[in-house]
Amino acid sequence: MRLVPITAEDEDLTVRFECDSEIMLHIGGPRPEADVRAAHRRRLDLMEKGEAHMYKILADDSDDVLGTIGIWKTAGKSPNTYEMGWLVLPEHRGKASQPKPRASSSRRLAQIPRFGTSTRFPPPPTLPPTRSLARWA
């Protein structure tokens, strides 16, 4: 799979993900479309400032979108605290390739000096690993 930075043209993809009740079930439910569109623009602004890195997860052999993954600056114990979150389309969840985007993203981000290492704080075992997006949205 490939990680490709999101762009302004991916706004409808963001709406597809964040307005979907199944995808957003465990992270606060679907969001109003206007809020999602505004959030997409804010994320692009954060990307321009180097405070966020947002990617589409694409299949290796096509441009089919499997999900999204990102890391962004957040308020924390230190001024250099970042949070990572990802969403995977329901039809691609539970497949063997699912953990690869986070690992690939972690390796890519580790090459950026300010990230160095990443730590995963696991969610409760009954919830999918998409919970962290709720705090950023």
N, C-alpha and C positions, 0 to 999 in steps of 0.2 A: 504494500500500500504506500501511497504518497501523501505527503503533507504539503498543501498549497495555501499560501496566505489568502485570507478572505479579502474581498474588494467591495467597493460600493455596489457592484453588479450582483453581489451575493445577498442583498437585502431580502429578497423573496425567500431565499433558502433559510435565512434566520427566522423569518416569519413562519415558514413551514415547521421548523423545529420548535420554536418557543410558544407557538399558539396551539400546538398539538397536545391534547389532553393525555394521551398515552405516554408520550415522550416526557412530559413535564409532571407526570403523576406524583412522583416522590419529591419534587422540589418546588412545591407551592402551586402546582396546577398551571394551566395555560394562562398566558399573559395577554392583555389587550393588544391588538395589532398596532395601534398608534404608539404604545409604549415600547414595543419590540423594535419598531422602525427607528424610534429615537435612540434606543440603546445601541442599535447597529451603528448609527452615525457616531455616537460617543466612543464606541470601541475603535472605529477607524481613526478618530482623533487621537485616542490613546496610543494606537499603533504608530501614528506619525511621530508622536513624542517619545517613542521607545518605552512606554509604560505598559504595553500589552503586546502580546504575540498571539494572533488568532489564526487558526488554520482550518481548512476543509480537509477531511480525510477522504482520499479518493482511492478507488481500486487500482491495483497495478496495471491491469490490462484494459482499463477503460476510464472514462471520466465520470463514472457513477460515484455519487457521493454516498459514503458509508456513515459519516458523522462529522462532528466538529470537535476541536480541542483548542484550548488556549491557556495562556498564563498571563496574569495581569497584576499590577502593583495594587496592594491593598493595605489598609491600616493594620498594623500588627505591633509586636513587641519591639521591632527595630524599624528604622526608616527604609530598609531594603527588604520588606516582606512582600512576597508574591504568592498568589494562589493559582492553582491549576484546576480546570474543570473540563469535562467532555460530555458530549451527547452522542449517542449511537442510535441510528434508526432501528426501530423494533425488529425488522426483518434481519438485521445483522447482529443482533445481540446474542451472546452465548456461543459465538463461533470462535474457533481457535485463534483467529487473527485479531480479535478484539483488543487484547492488551498491547499489541504492537504500537499503536499510535502514541500511547502515553510513554512507552519506553523510547520510541524514536524521538518524540518531542523532548523528553528528558535529556537524551544524549545531545540533541541539537542545542538545547538551552544551556547545557553544561559548558558548551564552547564559548558562551557569552560570559565574560568575567564576572559580571555582577550576580549571575545566578549560581555558578559553581556547582552546588548539589541541590537536589530537590528531595523533599521528604513527603511521603504520602501519609495522611492521617486517615486510616480506613473508616468508612461509614459503618453503621450497624450492619450486621450480616444480612438482614432482610431487605436492605435497600440497595438499589443499583448505584454505581460510582458516579452519579451525576449530581449529587446533593450540593456540591460546592457552588454551582452556578447560581443558586438562589441568593447567596450573599452578595453576588456581584451585580445581579440584575436590578 
